[in-house]
Structure formats: C-alpha cells, structure tokens
Amino acid sequence: MRVLRTLAALGTLALFAGCEGSIDPGQMNFEPGAGGGEGRGSGSGTGGGFVFPGGGGTGSSSGGGVAGSGGGNGTTLVAPNCDPEQYRGMALEQIEAQFTNTVYPTMIRLVGGCQSCHLPSAGRLFTVKSDAQQTFYEARQAGYFKAQPGSILDRLVTTDTSATMPRGGPKWTQDEVNAVGAVSCALVAYENSGVVPADEQFPPQLLQPYTGPAVGSYDNSFLLMPQLQAKVKAVFNDDWKRTGADGGLVDNFQKNLSLFGGVDFQTKFTEARTATPEFLLGLDALAPDVCTRAVGGKTGPFTGLDPLAPIVDLPASSTRVYEAEAADAGVVVSPATGAATKQATGYNFYTNGALLTTVTLPAGSYTVKVKAKPTIDTAGNGPKVEVKFGSQSAGVMTFTDTTQLTEQSLTLTLAAGGDVPVSVAFINDYDNPPLPPAPSGDRNVFIDNFTIVGPAGVGTGTTRETAARTAINTLYTRMLYRPATAAETTATYGLLKDLTALGTQGEAWGGVCQALVQHPDFLFTLPPSFEVTTGAVHQQLLLVDLALRLTGRPPSAAELTALSGGTKTLGDLVDQYLAGTEFRDWYFGRMRLRLESLGTDVTDEPARLWTYLAVTGEPFQHLLDGDFGVDVNFNKVARPAEHGKSGLLTMKGFLSNKPGLPHYNYSARVFTDFMGSIFEVPPEVFDQRGTATAASTVDPKSICFSCHQNLTPLAHQRLRWDDDGNYRTNDPVTGAPIDDSDRGLVPSYAYKGQGLAAFAQSAVKKEAFIRRTLNAQYRLLLGRDMRSSEDERDVYKQLWDITASSGGNLKSILKTIATSRRYQRLP
C-alpha cells in the first residue's frame, strides 16, 4: 500500500520523490565502506548508531558506527557515523536551527531540491513547507529523521533505484548527506535523554502564530435529514405522515429517504452531507404539503393568524374632475384632429369623438358624471355619450336639454385596480341626410367636464397592509428564527399580492410559506443571515446552529427567550444541551454513522461506547483502552478478561466486517478511524496481493513497506480474534498456540507488545489519536475538521490543554469548542 496523505502524521513513512538538501557536516565523519555502502538485508545496532540492513549481506554497528557489505562501489553515498554523546545536552531549538541553516536551504533549491515533489499540495506524507521550522517539526514527528528504512537519510544513500532520492538526480554530495545525518544524530541524543516522544507531544511548530494566507472557507452546513425532520416538527408541528391510498399511515420522510440523503440503518447506511439536487426535489414535495396544511388549519407558523383576512386596503372615496378643455392636463381628444373644437370651457364635438385619460384606480364601485349640452336633430333625438373603463362599458347617456348644461351619471364596478384607461365618447353623430323621410338637422354635443367619484364606501387606510406585513414578520420569526428586514417585508408583501391575483388568498399565503421553507436561513444549520445581524438576533441565530448540532433540533421558544432575556448565557445552554437525553441520542446517531454501524445491537456497541464516554465524561482514551462494554441502555457492563484494556478494538461489532490476516482491512480501518491515516492500493500493489505474504510486506525493499510497517504488526496483534469477533487462543487448524504479539516484524513499530491491548496502550498517547478524536468533536459543531496546522492552531492548543486538564472529558471539549471565538465567528 501507499499512503497518500495523513490527517495526523504518526511515523507512517511514505516514499520520497525528488528530495534533496544542503548540509554542514559538523563533527560527522563518514566511511566509503568496504566494497560498497549500504546493505539491504538484516542488521542490528547498539549505542544509537545508524544502521541500514545490508543488501543481500549483513550490516552491524556498535557505538554509533555504520557498516555494510553487499553490492556497490567505493563511491556510493553512505550514512555517516553517529555518536550521540557529542550532542548530549543539545536543546531541540538548537537542533531545529541547525536543520534550518544546513539542510533546509538545500531542500528548497531549484535544482535537486525537494519542493518539486513535496510541496504541501503534492499529497505526500513528507512535505516541504514554506517555513523551515514547520518542515523540521513535522518531519521529526513523522519519524523521517530516524535511522530506519524510508527515512530521509535512507532515501539519500540507498542504492535501490526504486527508492533513491532525489529521483532522477542530481544526487546530493556526501557533505550534504552528512548534514542530514548530523541533525538525525542530534535528535537521537535528544530523544534518548528521557523527553516525551515526538509523536506524543503537541507539535512544537504549531505553537508559533500562523502567518499564512487567510482561509476563506465558509463554515456552514446544509441540514441533514434528521435535522430537517426536527425543524419541520418544531415549526409546523407536523411529522409529515399522511393517510395513504390503502388507509394506512405513510411516513413521507421515510418514503423520500433517498431524496433527502437520510439513513435508516436498514436499507440506507450512508448519509448525504451536502446539498444535492435530489434534496431540493424532496423539498418540492415537502413544502407545498406542510404549508397547505398549516394555512388551512391555522397551525404551526400560522397559529393565531387569519390567512383569509383582506390584505389590500380600500382607499377613501375621492372626486376627480376632468375639464374637457384641459388637454394639456392629461385629457386627450380622439381623434386628435377633425371635428372637435376647443372652447373656453369645454369641447364641441360635431362629429364622433372622445375625451381620453388614464387614471390610477383601486378596485371598487365608481360613479362617472358627465356635464354636457346637446344639439339635437329635428326629430328631437339627442347625442349619446358612452363611458368606458378600459373595455368595460358603464353605459350610454342621452342628452336632450338644449337650453343648458346638464349632468348625468353612470356607475360600474372595477374588479381589479391599476392604471385604468377612461373614455367619454360621443357615439351617434348625425348631419342632414339628403333624402326624406329621415329627419333633417345636425346632432352634436358640447362636453364641459366629467367627474369620477369612488370607490364607494369607507376607506381602510393602511390597516390591511399593516396587518399583512405584521403577519409576514411573524412567519419569518417563527420559521427563520429572526424578524424580516424592511426590504424582505416589502418584497414578501408584493409576492403575496401577486399570488393573490393568481389564485385564492389562502393559496397565496401557502406560496409565501413555501418560499420560506426553501430560504437559505431555513436550510442551513447556521442561518446565513447570521453574517449580517447583530445583537440579540445575532446570538439567537447562533443558538439555532448550536441546538441543531448538539441535539438535532432547533431551539425551543423557552430557550430563545432565556437567551434573549439574559437569564441564560450561551454557555449555560451548552451545559443544558449536553446534560439532556436529546444530546445522547443525537450523538449516538452521529457515532453510528462515524463507525459504520449496521443498525444491530451488536454493531451499535462501539457507538454506544463513544456515546457513553461523551455523556459520562470518562476519558475519551477509553475508546481504545477501556476494559468494559456498554449495553443497549448505555450502562457500563463488565466483559470477559480476554478483552483486556482494548476498548472498541475487540468489540464484536467493530471486529466484524473487517477481515484480518491475510487481509488488512481491520488494521487499515483502525489507523484510518483513530490515527488519521488514509490508504490507497495502487494498481502495482494490487497486482502483487495474490503472492504477497505478511513477511514480504514488511521487507524494507517492498513497495508495501511504507504502509505495512504499521498495518502488518497490528494485523498480527489481532490474530486471537477471528473475523466474526470470537476469541481463540489456539489456531483452529493446527491447534498451535496463537502468537498475537507484533513479533518484532518492524523494529520502528511504535505500538509493540502482545495483543490489541498493547496497541491501545501506546495509541492513546499519540498526538495523532488525540487530534483525530478532537476533530470528531470539532466536526460535530462546525461540520469540518479543525485547521490545526493553519489558522486554527490556537484552537487546537486550547483543546489539547483542555484534554489534559479534564482527563479527556468530551463534554468539556465540546463546551470549549462551542464557546470558542472560532465557533462564535468572532475575530
């Protein structure tokens, strides 16, 4: 296997590609070697000397010397002698300074340097950072300065063309190799002085302030399906269960499980963690259903609201007079030219024509008055005047009093308000037909003015619109946990009016509700409006996120009131949540997913253990070194002695579905889940799996070694547990006793000893395990891993210290995260 990357480096060595450096050999000496330099085979050393097994021969060292025999020639680079005594008392800071001055400059040079292959973005375990100090401490923590296969020194001096570095040359000079040896030897002296091992310390490089570029990632999470369910239940008091065609009850969340990316641990075991097109399709089914029911029943966010109350105000009745001669005031004569003459007080129409204008009118009942004087024909027939609002006719007036101006009126009802074209038209012109028996004489009309009065009734002022806007704000507060802004209220009121024009008013309110269900503030755990709010509303939205992340539901009205009223702080509410069964149940669900439970009592036990530790405050190290089980009621129970202090590592629910030798699934999952390593099997390794043996995987010459230096020893430590999670002391085929020690397969293996308990006792001390466990808590509250090597190194140090002072209490860790400036998005 080849390790592509690791979340927390733990002495897991990967192949180098193109790494070089420059050095100051100091007091280091080197020997050309008799007949060639390094060997590859077996070797041993005492006194701290560098030893690389001979290639086909043997190698040995005593008191710091290096010797090898095998193929090669006298010009081959060799590892220098190491006498730790000459570095006794040298501080770690001094060793780092020596690396910075003598090795790092060569690593970053353009020709023969390391950066072309080992930049942080290259996906390799060994990386050359832009900062020498960080490069040194990370390489030390990962074991790259140790005298072992795969180390920097080994890659520089090896004659194995598949492993030698820099790949393709030019090779480093012997002086440059000696500089690396000097740093490595100084570290041997330092680590032999009784200090805490490098992989069990807080990374020293992370104690320095972060000086890199700002990280602009958006820390928010789309609702998970159970959080959506809880939010719908809280906001609408609706579980979205409906009566089906057969009369039975249909759970529509379960029916749409795949669309929402949910899990039921029966048919679906993998959760969608980001917004998907399918999730939005699910919302298209959910929103109309729950909103229609809430509007119709006046329930959920519509409790106490009247969706059928009028939303548009009736204006007070007004009188508008339009003088016929006032063409320049908006009254137009049609036709514009022809038989109409403007008088001092009106228009004289002696052919058909009309006065036109456009008036903004609300819906309602109107009276139109026309003041005119006619010219009638000899038969006494007077001119006719028709009044229209748009295409809607109010009727026709006939004027016959030729002695004076008279006023007549018509009424009509305008169904929809808006800009209304108004027409007052003379429609029956007549002028001396040439032949009898028709009466002779001219028929014309003089129009003085027309008046529009209405709408009839008493106006409502702004009371209806104000009530509608208040209801809109209530919906925002109940559905999005914040008031609407002025702009949102105006836009939503406009939407409400538009939807009312297209259907019923109840349907219009349902449409507004649907829009809010699909609003980002409804769909993210932390409403995005958090970024633009302040004060109490700002804190209230943060509480929405906190409650969803710690209990899986939004905050209750009482919790919101306690926070806004000052009777409880955010920290108080964190304590309240962590003390409740809702937290236990939510955390358990998260850990079932984290540990890939199959939903049975047996496969749930590892998640129950993790949950038990979170609820009780027992050290999280008991994940791996606990000596007890946890029953279905989350009670601690004793278990057989053969488990020892091995936590979940020997639980049947964790062992099953993770085959051991001759496979390495179990080992890979342990290192991935708890030590942060991620493994990949490239094609060239996959091709060798049919013939590979456990012994061949730990051969330093093997391409498998970089991963299997950890995987294979752990697989042997698990041998007494079969793939079904049963314990046995003798081989079921041969009857021979099973040796479940690491068997000394890899001298540098950091978890030596017999059985999985021995592995656990070492693993729980490792920085990688601590960081990985802290990240699981960090992900619970921020939806991502901590940027521990970047701008959140200060948070990591704070959590590291809390881990030490609280004895690994997960509640203390979660509260520290929840009350941190990072979680609260403070500068």
N, C-alpha and C positions, 0 to 999 in steps of 0.2 A: 504494500500500500504506500501511497504517497500522501503526506499531509499537505493539503492545500493552504490551509490557514488555521489559526487557533484563536479563540476568543480570549484565552488567558494562557500564555506560553508556560509550559511546565516541563522543561527539559526534554521536549519531544523534538528530535533533530530531523531536519529536512535536508535534502540535497542542496548544495550551494550551486550557483551558476554564475561564474564570472566575477568572483570576489577577490580583491587584491588590497594591499596596504603598504605603508612605508614605516620604517621602524628605527628605533635606537637600541642596538643590542645590549647596551649597558654592560653588565658583568657576565652576560651569557656567552658560553662557548659552544662550539658545535664540532662534531666529528664527521668527516666524509663517510665513514662506515667502511667496514671491510667487505669489499665486493659489492657494495650497492647500498643502500639506505634502508628504507622502511621495509618491514616484513608484514606479511598478512598470513596469519595462522593462529598460533597460540602465544600468549605472552603473560608475564607477571611482573609486578613491580613492588618495591617497598621504599619507604622513605620519601615518597612524594615524587619520584622521578617520572618523566614522561615515557610511556611505553606504548608502542603500536605493534600489534601482533605481526609476526613475520609472514611474508608472502610465500607460503609453501615451506617455510622453515620455522624457526623459533626466535623469540626475542626475549630479553630479560633486562632488568635494570635494578640496581641497588644503590641507595643513597642519592638518587637523582640522576643517574646516568641513563643514557639511551643506547641500546644496542640492537642490531638487527642483522639477519642474514637472509639471503634469498637472491632473487634476480636483481639486476640493475647494474649500475656502474658507479665509479667513484665521483661523478659529478652530480649525482642525484641529491636533491634537497633533503635534509633530514631535520627532524625535530631537535632542538638544542637540549643540552643537559639542563636539568632543573635542580637547583639546590635551594629548597625553601628557606633554609637558615639565613641566607643572605638578604631575605626580605622580611624577616621577623620584625614585628612592630610597625610595619608599614600600614598606614591608615587607608581605608577604602577610597577616600577622596584623593589621596596621593596616587593610588593605582589608576583611578579614573583620569587624573591629569596626565599620567604617563601615556595612557591609551590615546587621549586627545592630542597629545603632542607627537607621538611616534607612530601610531597605527592609523588613526582616523584620516589624516591627510592623504595617505596612500589609498585608502578605501574610496575616497571621493574624487580621485584624479580621473581625468577624462580617458586616458589610455591605460587599460589594465586595472581600472578601478571596479568597484562593486555596484555602483548605482545603476548601471545599465540594466542589471538583472534584479537588483534587490531594493528598489525603491518601495516605499510603503504600499504603493498601488499594484505591485507585481504579484501579490497573492502568495508570497513565500513566508515561511516562518521567520527566517533571518532577514531583517530589513535594515537598511542603512538610512537613518533619519537625517533630516537637515541639522539636527542637533547632536553633537558628538557625545554629550553626557547621556542623552536618552538612548543612543545607539549602544553605548557601553553597558548601561544597566540592564537593558532588555536582553542583550546577548548573554550577559552573566547569568541573569535569572533563568534563561532557557538552556544554560549549560554549554554554550558554544565555546567557552574558553577552557573547558575541561579537557584533560588528556584522554580522549576516548574517540572511537570511530565516529565520524560525522562532524567533529569539531572544526573550527576554523583552521587550527594547526594541522589537523589530519588532512583536510582538503588541500591544503597548500603543499604538503610534502608527499602525498600519496602518488604512487606510480600507476594506479588504476585509472586508465584513461576515461572510464565512465564516471569517475568521481572527482578527478583532479580539478582544481580551480587555480586560477581563472580559466574558464572554459575557452579553449582556443588561444590562450596566451595573451600577451607575453607573461611568462612565469615571473613570480616575484624573485628578487635576489635573496641569497641566503641571509644577508643582513636584515632584510625586511621580514623574513620568516622569524629570525631571532627576536625581532621586536615584539611579534605576537607571542612568542614563547616567553619573553620576559614578563609580559602582562599576565599570561596564564600562570606562570610560576609564582608571581606575586600573589595572585588570587588563591593558589594552593596554600601558601603560608598564612594568608588572612583567614581562610576558611578552616584551617587546622588549629586556629587559635581559640576555638570554642564559641564562635559567633553563631547566631541563628542562620541556618542555611538560606541562601539567596531566594529559593523558591518558597520560603515560608515567611518572608518579610514583606511589608508594604514596599512597593517598588520605589527606591530612593529617587529615581528620576521624576516621579510624579509629585514630589514634594516641592518642586520648582514651579513658579507660576506659568500658566500656559501663555505662550507668546505667538501661537499660530494664528491663522486667519479665523475670523468669526464664523461660527457654524450657524447656518441659516435654516436648519431643518424645522419643519412645522410639527410641534409636539401635540398632536391630537389624534383621536381615534374615532373611526366610524362605529356606530352602535353595533354590538354583537346581537345576535338574535335574541338571547335571553334578556338582554338589556332593553331591546325594543319591546318585547313582551311585557316586561315590568313597567315600562313607560306608558304603554297603551293602557295597561290595567290601572295605573295611578292617575292618568289624565282623563281617561274615558270611563273608568270603572267597567271595563269591557274585556273579557278574556278571548274574544273573537271566536266563540263557539256558537255554531248555528245549527238549527234543525235541518237535517238532510232530507233528501227525497224519500228515504225509507222511514222517516220519522225519528231516526236516531240522531244523536248529537255529534256534530262534526267539528273537530278541533282544526281550525283553518291554519293556525301556525304550524301544526304538525303536517297538515296537508301540503303546505308550501315550504316544508323544511329545506328542500334543496335550493329553492329560490333565495331564501334568507341565509343560506350557508350555515344552518344550525346542525347540531348533533343530538342524537338520542341514545347513543351507545347500544343501538340495536341494528340499525341499518346504515347510520351515518356516524363516522367516528372522527372526521377531520373538519375543523371549523374554518369558515371564511373569515379572514381578519381585516379585509379591506372592502371598500365599496365595490360592488360588481354590478354589471347591467342586470343580472338576474335579481339582485336585491331590489333594484328600483322597479322591476316588473312586479315583484311581490308587494311593494308599496302601492302600486297602481291598483292592486286588488284590495289591499287593506284600507287605504284612506277613504274611498267612497263609502265603503260598508260601515265603518265605525262612525264616520261623520254623519251619514244619513240617519243612523240610529240615534245618535246624540241629539241632532236637531229635532227629529220627530218626537223624541221622548223628553226633551229638555233636560238631558242628563250630562254627566261629565263636564266638559268645559261650558256647556250651555245651561247648567243648573242656575235657575233664577233669572235667566234671560228669556225674552219673548222674540223668537225668530220671525214671528208674523207681524210684529209691530211695524207701522209705516216708517220708512227710513228717509223719505224725501218730504221736505216741508212744503206747506201750502202758503204762498205769498198772500199778503193782504190785497184786497181788491183795489185796483187803481184805474184812473180815467186818463186815456191818452187821446188827445185831439190832434188830428192831422188836417191842416188847412190845404185846400186844393191848390191854391196859388203858390204854395211853399215848395216848389220843385227843387229848390236848392237846399231844402232841409230833409231830403230823403224821399220825397214823393215824386214819382216819375209818371209822365203821361205816356200812354201807349195807344196808338203808335206815336213815336216821338215827333213825327211831322204829320201834317194833314189837318183834318178838320177839327181842331180843338184850339181855342184861343184863350189865352190867359187874360183874365180880367183883374181888376184891382183887388177883388175879394174872392175870386174863385176861377173855375174853368167852365167855359161854354162849349159843350160837346154838340156839334151839329152833324157829326157822323159817329158811328160806333167807336168807342174808345174806353180807356180805363185809367184809373189812378192806381199806381202800384207802389208798395213799400214792403220792407221786411222788418218784422217785429219779433223780438225775443219774448216768448210767452211760455209760462209753465202750463202744465196740463190743467184743465178745468173748464168751467162753463163761462161763456163770454156773450156779451150783448154788443152788437155793432149798430151804431146810429149813423144815418146819412142825412145831411141837410141839403135840400135841393129845391129848385124852381123849374117847372117844365114848360115846354112849348108843345101844345097838343095839336093833333090833326083836327080836321073839320068834323070828324065823327066823334070827337071827344076822347079819342084814345091817347093816353099819356105815355111818356117814355118809361121804360123798365130798367131798373138798376139791380144787378146781381152782385152779391157779396160772397167771396170765397176765401177760405184759409187753405192755401195750397190747392189741392184738387177737391177739397171738401167744401160743398156749397152750403151757405147758410140760408139761401132762399133768394127770392126776387121781390123787389119793391116796385110799385107803380105810382108815379107822381102825377096828379091831375089838377092841383090848385095852382092856377096860373097867376094868381094875384100876389103871392108872397112866397118866401122861403118856408118850407115845411120840413119837419124832421120825422123820419120813420126808422124803425129798428127791427132787427132780426137777432136770434140767439142761436148758438151752436156750442157743442162740447168738443174740446180738444183733448184727444186721448193721450197724446204724448207731447211733452213740451219740447221747446227748442226754438231755432230760428224759423219763424213761420212767414212765408210769402202771403201778403194780404192784397186782394184785388177788389176794387169797387168799380164795376164796369157798366157803361151804357150799352144795351144789347139789342134795341129794336128801332134803330134809325129808320125814318120814312120821309120821302120827299116827292110830292106831286106826281103820282103815276099818270101816264099820258092818257089812259083810257078809263071811262067810267065802267062799271058802277062804283069802283073804289073811291072812297072819299079823297078829296084833294087836300092839300095843306102840308106844312112841314111839321116834323116831330123831333124836338131836340130837348136837351136838358142842361141846366146850369147847376153845377155842384159847388157848394160853398166849402163844406168840410165833411169829414167822417170821424166818428169817435168810437174807440174800443174800450169797453168797460169790463173789468174782470181780473182774475177769475172770481166767480161768485163765492160768497161765504166768507168766514173769518179766517185770516191767515194764522199759521202756526209759528211764525218767526223762524227760529233755528232749533226749536226744541226737538224735532225728529232727528235731524242730522246730529245734534249733540248727543242724543241718546244712542244713536247708532255708533258714533265714534267711541263713546264710553264702553259699549258692548265689545267693540273691536279691541280696545285696550284690555278688557277683561279676558278675552280669548288669548291674547299674547301673554298675559301674565300667567294664565293657567296652563297654557300649552308650551310656552317657551321660557317660563320662569323669569320673565322680565317685562317691563312695560314697553309698549310700542313707542317708537320715536314719532315726532310730529310728521316727518316725511312718510313714515310707514303708515300712520293713521290715515293720512290723506290719500295715499296710493291704494290702501285697502278699502277705504270708503268708496273710491272711484270704481274699484273692481266690483264691490258689492252692488253698486247702482247698475253697472254694465251687465252683470249676471242677472239681476232682477229683470232687466229689459228683455233678456233672452228666455226667461222661464219664470218659475214661481219664486217668491221671496225666500221660502224655505230652502229651495234648491240653491239659491244664491248664497245663503249662509253656509250651506254644506260645501259649496265651492271654496269659500274663504277658509273653512276648516281644513279642507284637503290641501290647500296651498300651505298652510302652517304645518301640517304633518310632513310635508316634503321640504320644509325650510331647513337650511343647514343647522340652525340652532336646535332643532328637534332631533336631527340625525347624528350629531356628534356628541361624544360624552362631555366635552367641554364646549359649550355653545360658542361659536366663533365671535359673537358679539362681545365676549369677554375682553377682546383686544381693544374695544373702543368704549367700554364703560368704565365708570369709576365708582368709588364709594360703596354703599350698601349693595347696589345692583351687581357690581363687580365681584364682591365676596359671595353673593348669592349664586352667581353662575359658577364660581369655583366650587361651591358646595354641591352643585348638580353633578359635576365631574367626580368629586370625592365620593359621594354616595353611590354613584353608578359603579365606581371602580372597587369600592370596598364591600358593597352589599348587593350590587347588581340591579339596584332600583334607584329612581330619583329620590331626592329628599322629600320628606313629608312636610305638610303645612306647618306642623308644630316645630319641626327642626328649622325651617326657614325663618319662622317667627323668632325662635330663640336666638338665631344668629343675628338677624337684623335688629332685634331688640336689645342685644348686648348681654342677655342672660347666659349665653354660652359662646365661647370662642371656637374657632376652627379646630384648635387642639382638643377642646372638650368634646366636640362632636366626633373627632377621630377616635378618642377613647370610647365614646358611646358605641360607635360602629364596631370597633374591634372587640367589644365585650359581648356583642349580641350573637345569636344563633344565625342571623342572616349572613354575617361575615363568615362564620364557619361553613355554612352551606355553599356560599359563593366561592370561597377559597378552595373548598373541596372540589367543586366543579372545574376550577382552573387547573388544579393539580391533576385531576383525572385526564385532562387533555395533555398537560405537560408530560405525563408519564405514560401516555397512550394506553389507558385502561380499555378493556373490552366490555366494561359495564357489569361485570360479575363481582360478587363479594370478594372473591379471591384476587382478581386483578385490580380491584379497588384498594386493597390494603396498603400498597405503597403511598397512594394519595391520601389515605386516612392517616398514615404516619406523619406525612408532611403537614397535614391539617392539624393533627394533634399537637405537633410542636408549635405551630403558629398560634393555636388557641391557648395552650398552657404556658407558653414562654420557656419551655425546656430548650436547651441548646440545640441550634439547628444542626450541629455536628452529629447529633443522633440520627440524622438521615442515613448516615453511613456507619456509625459506630454504636447505635442503640442496641440494647440487649433485650428488647421486648417487642411485642406485636400490638396492634390496635384493632379492637373488634368493631362490628358494624355500628355500635353506639358510641364510637370514639372514646372508648375506655382502654387504658393501658392493660395489657394482659401478658402474663409470662409465656415463654416459649421454650422449646427443648434446648438443652445445653449445647447441642452441636452447632446452633446458630452463632453462639458467642456474641461478641460485640460487632455485629456486621450490618445493623440497620436494615434497610430495604434490600441490601445486596443479596440476601439469602431468602427473601420472601418469595414464596411460590409464585405470587402474582407478578413479580419482577423477573424472575428466572425464566418463566415460561415464554415461549415465542422468541427467545434469544439464545440460539444454539451456541454451545461451547465447542471445544475441540472435536473434530478437526476444523470447525468453523470458528470465526472470531466475532460473531455478531454481538455476543454478550459483552466482550471486552470493549468493542467499539462503542456500544451504547453507554457503558459506564463512563468512558473517557469523554464522550460527546456530551452526555447529560450533566455530568457533575464536574468535569475538569475543563470543559470548554473546547475540546479538540473536535475538528471536523475532518473526516477521512473520505478519500475518494480512491476507487480502484481503477487506474488507467488500463487501457487495453493490454499493454505489455505485461502488466501484473496479472490481469485476469487470465491471460493465456498460460501463465505458469501455475495457476492454482491447482490444476489437476495433478501435478507432480511435486508440488511443494510439500515439505514436511515442517513440523514445528521447529526442528533444529535448523533447517535451511533458512527459515525466516529471520533467525537471529544471527546469522552469519554476517559479519560486518561488510562483506563483499556483496551481499544480496541487495537488490533494489528494494526489497521489502523491509530492510532493517530500520529505516528511519521511523517507520510506524510501529513495526513489530517488536522493537526494543521495549515497548510498553505493553502491546497487545498480547504477545505470546506469554510472557511471565504471568500476566493476570489470568489468562486462559488456564494456565496450569494451577493457579491458586483456587480456581473454581471447580477443579476436577471432581471433588467429592459430591458435587450437586449435579444431578442429571438434568436433561433438558425439560423435564416435567417438574423440576423443583424438588425432587426427592433426594434425601441424603443417603450416602452409602460410604462405607469405609474400605470396601474391597471391590476390585474390578469384577463386574458381573460375568465376564467371560473367563478370565484366568483365575480369579479368586485371590490374586495377589493384592496386598495392601496398596491403597492409592496414596501416592506421594503428592500432596496438594501444596507443596512449597513452590517458590519461584524457581527452585532448583539451580540457582546461580547462573541462569542462562545468559543474563546480561549483567556484567559487573556494575554498570552505572544505574541499574534499575532502582528507582527511588522508593519502592514500596515492598522491600524484601520481607520474607517471612512465610509462615505457614498459614494457608487458608485465606479466605476473604476478610476475616477479621484483621489479619496482619496488614493487608492492603488498606483497610479502612483506617486503622490507627495512624498510618502515615498520610493518607489522602486528606483527612480532615484538617491537617495542619498547613496544607499547601495554600498559597495565595490564590492559585487558580480555582480551588474549590470554594474559597471564601468569596472571591469575586463572582463566580458563577452563581452562587446562591443569592448573593446580594442582587445580582442582575434579575433573578427571577422575581424578587420583590419590587425592583425598580420597574420592571415591565408591567407588573400589576397596576401600578399607579401612573405610569407615563406611556405605556404601550410600546416601549422600546428598551433596548439595553442602554445602560449608562455609558456615556462617552468618557470612560475613565482615563484614557490616555490623552484626552484632548481638553476641552473647556470645562469638563465636569470632574476633573481630578480632585478638586477641593471637596466636592460632594462625596467622592469615593473615600477620601481620607476621613471625612466625618463619619461615614458609615462603618469604616474599618474600626475607628475608635469606639463607636457605639457597640459594635460586635464584641470587642474586647471587654468593655466596661459592663455590658449587660449579660455577658456569658452566652452570646449567640441568641438573644431573645428576639424572635421575629416581629413581635408586636412593637418592641422598641425601635427596631429598624424601620418598620412601616411608618410609625409615627414620625420618625426623623425625616423620612422622605416626604411625607405629607405636609410637614410644617417647614420644609426647607424653602429657601428663596427660589431654588430651581423649580420646584413643583408649583409654587405660587406665582411663577413667571415674574419675579422681581429682579431688577438689575443687580 
